[in-house]
Amino acid sequence: MNKVFLSVGHGGNDSGAIGVNKIKEKDYTLLLCKEISKKLAEQNIEHELSRTTDKNNTQKMKLTSIEKYKPTIAIDVHFNAYNEKATGTECYYQRNNSKGEALAKNLSRVVSSEIGIANRGAKIKLLSDGRDWFGMLRNCKICPIVLLEVCFLDNKNDMAKCIASNVATAITKCICAALDMNYLEPIKKDTNIMHVAPRVGLWLHNSNQRWNKKTKIICMDYNSSVDVYKGTEKRLGKYTCVKVKYGKYIGYCAKEYLK
């Protein structure tokens, strides 16, 4: 069974890098890894985070967790910092590890493209004795592991473009590729248009009224329970819809939004 370990950079007494507006790396790595966790759950990929709160999370603790969990791959998530001008995404991999190299190349390419910044590439960094520079990469013997530097925490432009949910999706796609799995697109819940209702009306998410007599629109809540009428499928505009009953109302709902 495929399993993924997310090593959440820094934590607790170790703040990591300090970025624009004094933001701390440890907070952003946790935020991003929680988003990745949601995306992995949507793909039914078993995974574990090294921490889920702001607490001390040493390298030794992470490596011990990896040894116990025995994942297929691991990603050590970080943000870079240098001189407020440096920009881009880069990813380090273990020397002589072709699977890690492939994952690193894909992550640096896909994540940089998603954010809209430079791809600094997949890299190896070695000590003078030829061993991997980074302790997590040097000491992890269980599985391929890469160290991802998402972007530069002290670069205002990088951080303005770094949307956690979008970056998490990009990383999840790379994980699926590394595991030889197809990425399954989740059901889209448009923030402006959700449901097709009576007389081919569209439900607007920002509407406060449950029923609009003029436009014949029903306002449905997320995860609403509806009764579906069999054999009522029909095309309404660009939507394939089915007839549903929602409370006392009967109308049509876009099929793609029904679980």
Secondary structure, DSSP 4 states (H G I P E B T S, - for coil): --EEEEEE--BTTB---B-GGG-BHHHHHHHHHHHHHHHHHHTT-EEEES-SSS----HHHHHHHHHHH--SEEEEEEEE-SSSS---EEEEE-TT-HHHHHHHHHHHHHHHHHHTS-EEEEE--B-TTSSBSSHHHHH--SS-EEEEEEEETT-HHHHHH--HHHHHHHHHHHHHHHTT-PPPPPPP--SSEEEEEGGGEEEETT---SEETTTTEE-PPTT---EEPTT--EEETTEEEEEEEETTEEEEEEGGG--
